[in-house]
């Protein structure tokens, strides 16, 4: 699949912003919002009332229906990366400001993991994350989607195809784009090619779905033999390898054109690189705490490459949703209410979810006692 010209990334080119005084962006007078927040590194969420900013020209106000929950949220609310700004609240269009031309009230839209930047790509300087980010205009902390209302520039919204359920779409804006973007950018989307997907979690199950939709042969590589049936029968993978079985790994050596490594736990990659054909490429999208050790001979001998990818831009995200809409692709989710979110976080730490938690924000009582 090639990305339509309209979706081609325009890396980090500055976008014009209106010259408006800071005082016009102060939170005072903004829209009242109700959500749940973490106050400290305990990671416990509880009800939190706050104000969204006043609408600027080009802004869209959204009633939040569903919001995904993933390991990144867990790291931030517990301040495991040392950059949490508390309190922290981890997104149908209800109102549009003057200047909005792309959306209207009643449209179903999505908000990804960033809401502003010096360009429309995820690698640009001064990226403003949807949660725990710093607003480029007034310095306030972005409060994320665990609340009933969100105000976002129209330039950072994507349109959700009518064929997709909103709850199944929410994780596509994170897990979906995280694997879709490198698959397209690095040519791991060619029909008939052989793709290896390392890890069968939130990211991995999306890579399997996209790989099959692209027309590829897909092999799941996992440490867990118990995931074989899930990979083959439910998700439609063509083959399954237990990475701890040296005989299986040896038999599959030099058979794969590319690999998406989604694993965030510490693991070795030497055996994975041996699965690649000469000139093959592995793309790392997981974030292990310890550095990966890559022996030079594993790369040099076969002319192999290792790349990294952290997500995708707005155009890529829209292309991903359009592709998902055409092929009926959504994430496999467990929908929970906001009053269950602390239990969901505990289960997420144990990897006890298949494959993504999604919080039913609109159907929750956000003022309920913690």
N, C-alpha and C positions, 0 to 999 in steps of 0.2 A: 504493500500500500504506500502510495506517495501522499505527502501532506499537501492539500490544496494551497495554491499560491497565497491565498488570503490568510492562511494560517502559518506561513513561514515565519520563524522567529526573527525579529529585528533586534539583535542583541544590544541591549543597554543603551539604545539611542534615547536621549532625554526627551521627555514629553512636556509640552507647554503646560504650565500651571498658572492659574489666575493670580494676579498680584492683589491679594486681599489681606487686610490687616489682621494681625493675630487675634485681636479682641473679638472678631466676628466668628472665631472658631472655638471660643471658650465653651466649656461644658455647660456653664450656667445658661439656663433657658433651653437646653437640649431636651430631647425626648426621654421621658422616664422609662427605665428598663428594669426588669426583674429577672434575676438569674441565680446561679449557684457559683460559689467561688471558694478557692483555697486561700486561707489567711496566712498560713505558715508552711514550713517544710514537712509537717505531718502528712500532707496530701489529702486531708479530710475536707470535703466540700460541704458547704452549708448555704442557706439562702442569703442572697446579697442584692440589695437594691442600689441602683446607680443611675446616672444620666448618660445617655448617648449624646454625641455632639449635635449641634444644630445642623440642618441640611445646608450644604454648600451647593452652588450651581453644579449640575451634573450628577448629584447624589441620588441614590435610590434607597428608600426605606423598605425593609423586608420584615415580614412576619416569619420568624423562624419556625419551621416544621420539624425538622430532624437535624441532629448534629452527630457526626461520627466521633468515636473515642478510640485512640490508638496509643501505642507505647510512647510516642513523642509527648502527648499530653501527660502521661504518667511521669516522665522524666522532668517536665517543667514544673508540675504542681508540687513535686517533692524537692525541687531545686537541685536536682542531681547534676545539672550542667552549670550551676552557680550563677544563673542569670534571671531567676524568677523575680517578678515585680508584683508584690501582693497588694490588695487582693487580686486574684486572677480568675477570670471567667473563661473557661475554655470555649449556622444559617442553616411565599407568594408576594410579590411586589404589592405594597399597600399605598405607597405615595411616591411621587417623583418630583424632583426639584426642577426649576427652570433650566433649560439646556439639555435635558435628557431626551435623547432621540432613539436610543436602542431598545428601551423597554417601556412597558406601560403597566398600570395597575392590573393585577390578575395574572401576570406572567409568572411561571415557575422558573426560578433561577437558582444558581449555586454560587457559593463563595468558597474558594480554595484556601490554601494556607497562607496567602499574602494578599493584602488589600491596598498596597501602594508600593512604589519604588521609583527609581530614576529611569525606568523603562519597564517594558511589559514582560521581562524574563526573570526566571527565578534565580539567576546568578548575578544580577545587577547589584551595584552598590546601593546602600541605604534601602534595602528591602524591608518593608514593614509587614511583619507577620500578623495574621488575623487575631492571634492571641499572644499576649506578652510582648507586643511590639511597641515602638515609640512613634507616635504620629509625627509626620514630617512638618506639619504646620504649627501645632500648638504644644507638642511635647507630651501629650497625655498618653496613657497606656491603653493599647487596644484591648478590648475585653472579650473577644471571641464569640462563640456561638452558643454557649450554654446559657442563653437568655432568650426572652421572648421577642426582642426586636434588634435589628442590626442596620446600620446606615453605612453604605459603601458607595464609592464612585462607580458609575456605570461602566467605566473602563476595566474594572476588575471583577465584573460579573460574567457568568457564562449561562447560556440558555439550556435548560433541561428538556430534552426531547419528550414529547407527550407519551411516547411508548414506554418510558422508564418509570418505575415506581420511585417516589422521592426517598423512601427509606433505603432502598437498594442503591440509589444514586449517590447518597451522601459520601460513602467511602471511596467512590470513584474519584472524588476531588482530591484525595490524598493517595491511597494505595493504588488506585487505577492509573493516575497520571504518573506516579513514581515508576511504574514498569512500562507503561505505554510509551512515554517519551524516549527512553533509551532504546527501546525496540525499534522505533521509527528512525531515530537519529543515527543509530549504528548499524542499520540494515538487518536487524534481527526480526524481520517481518516478511521475509520472502517466501512465497508459497513453495512447498516442497523441501525447504531447508529443514535441518534438524536442530531444534532448540532444547537445551537443557535448562530446567528450572530447579534451582537449589533451594530447598525449604518450601514447605507447603503450609503457609500461614496466610495472614491477610494480604501480603504482597504476592506470595507465590501462587495462591489460587487465582488471582487476577491475571498473572502472567500466563498461566495455563489457558484461561479462557480467551485471552487476546491471541495467544499463539495459535490456538485451534481456529479462531475466526480468521486469522491471516492465512490459513491453509498450510500451516507448518506441521511437521512431525514433532511431538512434544514428549520429552522424557522428564519425569520428576525424580530428583535426587534427594533422598531424605535419610536421616539417621533412624527414623521410626518405621519399622516394618508394618506397624498397624495402620499406617496411612495409605497402604497400597490400594485397598479396595476403594477408598475415597477418591484417590487420584485417578484410577482407571475407570471405575464404574460411574461415579457421580460427576466428575469434572471432565472426563473424556480424554485424559492423557493416553498416549500410545504405549508408553512403557514406564516402568518404575524401577529405580535402582536403590538399594540400601547402601549408603556410602561407607558403612562399617564392614561391608562384605567385600574383601579384597578380590575374590573370584569374580563377582558381578562387575566390579569396577574395571578389572583387567579386561574382561570380555567386551566392555563398552569403550575401550580406549580408542581414540582417534575417530570417533563416529559423529561428533557434534560440530555443527557450524558455528554455534554461539551458545553462550551460557548467561543466564541472569541469576546472580547470586543474591538472594534476598535475606540471608541469615544474619541476624544481629548478635548471636552468641559467638563466643570464641571458637574458631575452627581453622583447620589447615586448608590450603587451597592447592597444594601440589597435586594431589590426586584429582582434583577437579580440572586442572589445566591439562592433565593427561587425557581427559575425555575429548578435548578439542582436536579437530583436524588441523593439519598445518595451515597457518595463517588465520586460525580461528580467534575469536575474541570473547572474553568474559567481561561482563559489566557488573560492577558491585553496586548494589543499592541498599544493602543492610549496613548497620553501623555497630560493629563489634567494639567493645570498650578497648581491647588491646589491638595494637597494629597487626595487620596481616603480614605474614612472612612469605615472600615470593622469591624462591630460588631463581637466580638469573638463568640457569640452564633450562628451567621450565619454559621460559619465554624465548630464549635465543635459539634453542634447538629446532623449534617448529615455527619460528617467526610469529609467535602468538602475542596477543596484546591483552592488557588489563586496563579497563577504564572505569570511571566512577560517574554516577549520576544521582542528583538529589531531587529531581522533580521535573517540572516543566512550566512553560510560560502560559499566558492567558490564551493565545492562539492555539497552542498545542492542547490545552485543556478542553477547548471547545471542539477541536478536531477529535479528541478522544471520546467526548460525549456523543458527538454525531455518529462516530463509528460504533459506539456501544448501542446507540439507538437503532442503527441499521441491523445490528446482529442480535439484539435482545440481551445484551450483557449487563448484568448488575452484580453487585457484591453479595455474597452469602452473609446474612446478618442475623444477629439476635437483637431485637428491639426491646429496650427497657425504658422504664419511666425514670424521671430525675430522682425520685426517692430511692432508686436502686443503684444510683451511680457509684456510691462508695463501695458497695459490694462488687459492682462491675470492675472497679479499679483493682480490688483485691484479686478477683479472678483473672484479670488481665495480667497481673504480675505472675500468676501461675500458668499463663498461656491456656487458660480454661475458657476458650471461646472459639467458635468455628463459624465465621472467621473474623468478623468485626462486630463490636458493639455499636449500636446506634441509639442515641437517646431521643425518645419521642418528646421533644420540647413542647410542642403545641398541645399535647395531650396530658401534660404534667401540671401539677399544682406547684408552681415555683416558689410559693411562700410557705410550703409545708415545713414543719420543724425538722431539723437535721436528725 
